[in-house]
Amino acid sequence: MRNFEEVKKFARERGPKTISVACCQDKEVLLAVEMAVKAGIAKAILVGDIDKTKEIAKELNIDLAQYELIDIKDLAEASLKAVELVSSGKADLVMKGIVDTSIILKAVLNKEVGLRTGKVLSHVAVFDIEGYDRLFFVTDSAMVLAPDLMTKKEIIENAVAVAQSLDIDEPKVACLCAKEKVNPKMKDTVEAKELEDMNQRGELTGCVVGGPFALDNAVSEESAKHKGMVHPVAGKADILLAPDIEAGNILYKSISYFAKSKSAGVIVGAKAPVILTSRADNEDTKLNSIALAVLMTAKAN
């Protein structure tokens, strides 16, 4: 899949899946869920302050008769219930509504009803950028602060799973650094080369990993050729692995604000996808994220 129109098309074909919405009393979230339901991508269970949700739905002319409603006004309790619906099999994925990220993640990691697997939880952003013939997967811009080598390996594995759910069977992974040559004084360049070596030894599979890469020669074939780079990932990267959350977050927001792009975001590594968009994200971004999570769920099943 090369753009979000294709993502939504295939989500319709492979869905619908049931979303459990935690703290559903949010305008943009309700709009996105309603759009997903009307498109045949998803069904939904709304968990939260149902009185406020009804007020918002009336304002937006949304008929709540098609939704299962669970009235829990406490944010932490509503989040836990939304997660429990997924772990019990009543829903396929969970979506963050108007609640702090820390609260929903605490519910996801709950030992009794949560979705923990023992794997690293990481954020994968997907961008459809005007002028490019493919989607870009940026990771990790929101979860892991300063990943070590083995954590980076798991972050790559999480991103590869997302890419494969979009029928990108062997995504190309660029380990981003400030330069494309290994410098012993720059830890991330050393780890990037180690990740490439792990891939070549068969310890990191389902993808082609290269590194270190600077951003320009990871995404631009012209730039890669100019520097004489012949690696199969050079200029053709699908997945952009950031060295740390600072670089990842800046890259994410740079694309969002400086490029003509559409985006989606999901937390990976739990038993089910967690749709964890920003409160500032509009309903289109949230709809894209729902479609992405639906395809991930369809792939896993």
C-alpha positions in Angstrom: 0.0 0.0 0.0 1.4 3.4 -1.0 -1.1 5.9 0.4 -3.9 6.3 2.9 -6.6 5.9 0.3 -5.3 2.4 -0.3 -5.0 1.8 3.5 -8.6 2.7 4.0 -9.8 0.7 1.0 -8.1 -2.5 2.3 -9.3 -1.8 5.8 -12.8 -1.8 4.5 -12.2 -5.1 2.7 -10.5 -6.8 5.7 -12.7 -5.2 8.4 -14.7 -4.3 10.2 -13.0 -4.7 13.6 -14.3 -3.6 16.9 -12.7 -0.6 18.6 -13.0 -0.1 22.4 -12.8 3.7 22.9 -11.4 4.8 26.3 -12.9 8.1 27.6 -15.0 8.6 24.5 -16.3 12.1 25.3 -14.2 13.8 22.7 -15.3 15.6 19.5 -12.5 14.5 17.1 -12.5 10.9 18.4 -16.3 10.6 17.9 -16.1 12.1 14.4 -13.3 9.7 13.5 -15.1 6.6 14.9 -18.3 7.6 13.2 -16.4 8.0 9.9 -14.8 4.6 10.4 -18.2 3.0 11.1 -19.9 4.6 8.1 -17.0 3.4 5.9 -17.4 -0.1 7.1 -13.9 -0.1 8.6 -14.9 -0.6 12.2 -17.6 -1.1 14.9 -17.1 0.6 18.3 -17.9 0.3 22.0 -17.8 3.7 23.7 -16.6 3.8 27.2 -16.6 7.0 29.3 -18.9 9.8 30.4 -21.9 8.9 28.3 -23.9 12.1 29.3 -21.1 14.3 27.8 -20.8 11.9 24.9 -24.5 12.3 24.1 -24.2 16.1 24.2 -21.3 16.0 21.7 -23.0 13.4 19.5 -26.2 15.6 19.4 -24.0 18.6 18.4 -22.4 16.5 15.6 -25.6 14.8 14.5 -24.3 11.3 15.4 -26.8 8.6 16.1 -25.5 6.6 19.1 -28.0 3.9 18.7 -25.5 1.9 16.6 -23.0 1.9 19.4 -22.7 -0.1 22.7 -22.3 2.5 25.5 -20.7 1.9 28.8 -21.0 4.8 31.3 -17.9 5.1 33.5 -17.0 8.7 34.3 -13.7 8.1 36.1 -10.9 8.3 33.5 -8.7 5.5 35.0 -11.7 3.2 35.4 -12.9 3.9 31.9 -9.5 3.2 30.5 -9.2 -0.1 32.3 -12.6 -1.2 31.2 -11.8 -0.3 27.6 -8.6 -2.4 27.8 -10.5 -5.3 29.5 -12.9 -5.4 26.6 -10.0 -6.2 24.3 -8.2 -8.7 26.6 -11.5 -10.5 27.0 -12.1 -10.7 23.3 -15.1 -8.4 23.1 -13.2 -5.8 21.1 -10.2 -6.1 18.8 -8.3 -2.9 19.5 -8.3 0.0 22.0 -8.3 3.7 21.2 -7.4 6.6 23.4 -10.0 9.3 23.8 -9.8 12.4 26.0 -7.4 11.0 28.6 -3.7 11.4 29.4 -1.4 8.9 27.7 0.0 7.7 31.0 -3.4 6.6 32.2 -4.3 4.6 29.2 -0.8 3.0 29.1 -1.1 2.1 32.8 -4.3 0.2 31.8 -2.6 -1.5 28.9 0.1 -2.7 31.2 -2.2 -3.8 34.0 -1.2 -7.3 35.1 -4.7 -8.7 35.4 -6.7 -7.4 32.4 -4.0 -5.5 30.4 -2.4 -6.3 27.1 1.2 -6.8 28.1 3.3 -9.3 26.2 6.8 -8.7 27.7 7.8 -6.9 24.4 8.9 -3.3 24.1 6.0 -0.9 23.5 6.9 1.5 20.8 5.2 4.1 18.6 5.0 3.8 14.9 3.9 6.8 12.8 3.0 6.3 9.2 3.3 9.3 6.8 1.8 9.7 3.3 4.0 12.6 2.0 3.2 14.4 -1.2 5.9 13.8 -3.9 6.9 10.3 -2.7 5.7 7.0 -4.1 5.6 5.1 -0.8 4.5 5.4 2.8 7.2 6.2 5.5 7.2 4.6 8.9 8.9 6.7 11.6 9.8 5.1 14.9 10.1 5.8 17.8 8.9 9.4 18.4 6.8 9.0 21.5 7.5 6.0 23.8 11.1 4.9 24.3 13.4 7.6 25.5 16.9 6.3 24.8 16.9 2.8 23.4 19.9 0.6 23.6 20.9 -1.8 20.8 18.6 -4.6 21.7 15.7 -2.2 22.3 16.3 -0.8 18.9 16.1 -4.3 17.5 12.6 -4.7 19.1 11.5 -1.3 17.8 12.5 -2.3 14.3 10.6 -5.6 14.7 7.5 -3.7 15.8 7.7 -1.3 12.9 8.2 -4.2 10.5 5.0 -5.8 11.7 3.1 -2.6 11.0 4.6 -2.4 7.5 3.9 -6.0 6.7 0.2 -5.5 7.7 0.1 -3.0 4.8 1.4 -5.7 2.5 5.0 -4.4 2.4 6.5 -7.9 2.8 10.2 -7.0 3.2 10.4 -3.3 4.3 13.7 -1.5 4.0 14.9 -0.1 7.3 17.3 2.9 7.6 19.0 3.4 11.0 19.2 7.2 11.0 22.2 9.1 12.4 23.9 12.4 11.9 26.2 10.9 9.3 26.3 7.8 7.1 29.7 6.6 8.3 30.6 4.7 11.5 32.3 6.9 14.0 33.4 5.2 17.3 32.7 8.4 19.1 29.1 8.4 18.0 27.4 5.5 19.7 24.3 5.5 17.4 26.4 5.0 14.3 28.1 2.0 15.9 24.7 0.5 16.9 23.3 1.2 13.4 26.1 -0.9 11.8 25.5 -3.6 14.5 21.8 -3.7 13.6 22.7 -4.1 9.9 25.1 -6.9 10.8 22.4 -8.6 12.9 20.1 -8.5 9.9 22.7 -10.0 7.6 23.3 -12.8 10.2 19.6 -13.6 10.2 19.0 -12.4 13.8 16.7 -9.6 12.6 14.4 -10.9 9.9 11.5 -9.9 7.6 13.2 -6.8 6.5 16.4 -5.3 5.0 18.3 -3.2 7.5 21.0 -0.6 6.6 23.0 1.9 8.7 24.2 4.3 9.6 22.3 6.6 7.2 21.8 10.3 7.2 18.2 11.3 6.5 18.9 12.6 3.0 20.6 9.4 1.7 18.0 7.2 3.4 15.0 8.7 1.4 16.6 10.2 -1.7 18.1 8.0 -4.4 19.8 11.0 -5.9 21.5 11.9 -2.6 22.6 8.3 -2.1 24.0 8.1 -5.7 25.8 11.5 -5.1 27.6 9.9 -2.2 28.4 6.7 -4.0 26.1 4.6 -1.7 25.0 1.3 -3.3 23.3 -0.4 -0.3 19.8 -1.7 -1.1 18.3 0.6 1.5 20.1 3.7 0.2 17.5 6.2 -1.0 14.7 3.6 -0.8 14.0 3.4 3.0 10.4 2.6 4.1 11.1 2.5 7.9 13.1 5.4 9.5 14.6 4.3 12.8 15.4 7.3 15.0 18.4 7.0 17.4 16.3 8.4 20.3 13.0 10.0 21.2 14.4 13.5 20.7 15.4 12.9 17.1 12.2 10.8 16.4 9.9 13.5 17.8 11.6 16.3 15.9 11.4 14.3 12.7 7.7 13.4 13.3 6.8 17.1 13.9 9.0 18.4 11.0 7.1 16.1 8.6 3.8 17.1 10.1 4.4 20.9 9.9 6.8 21.4 7.0 5.6 18.8 4.5 2.3 18.3 2.8 1.5 15.0 4.5 -1.2 12.8 6.0 -0.4 10.6 9.0 -1.4 7.9 11.4 0.0 6.6 14.6 -0.2 3.4 16.7 1.4 1.8 19.7 2.8 -1.6 18.9 4.1 -4.4 21.1 1.0 -5.1 23.1 -1.5 -8.0 22.4 -3.5 -5.6 20.3 -2.8 -2.2 18.6 -3.3 0.9 20.7 -4.5 3.9 18.8 -2.8 6.7 20.7 -3.1 9.9 18.6 -2.4 13.4 20.0 -5.3 15.5 21.2 -4.2 18.0 18.6 -4.6 15.5 15.8 -7.7 16.0 13.6 -10.4 13.4 12.8 -8.7 12.5 9.5 -5.5 11.5 11.3 -7.5 9.5 13.8 -9.4 7.8 11.0 -6.2 6.9 9.3 -4.9 5.5 12.6 -8.1 3.4 13.0 -7.7 2.0 9.4 -4.0 1.2 10.2 -4.9 -0.6 13.4 -7.7 -2.5 11.7 -5.2 -3.8 9.1 -2.8 -4.8 11.9 -5.5 -6.7 13.6 -6.6 -8.4 10.4 -3.0 -9.4 9.7 -2.6 -10.9 13.2 -5.7 -13.0 12.9 
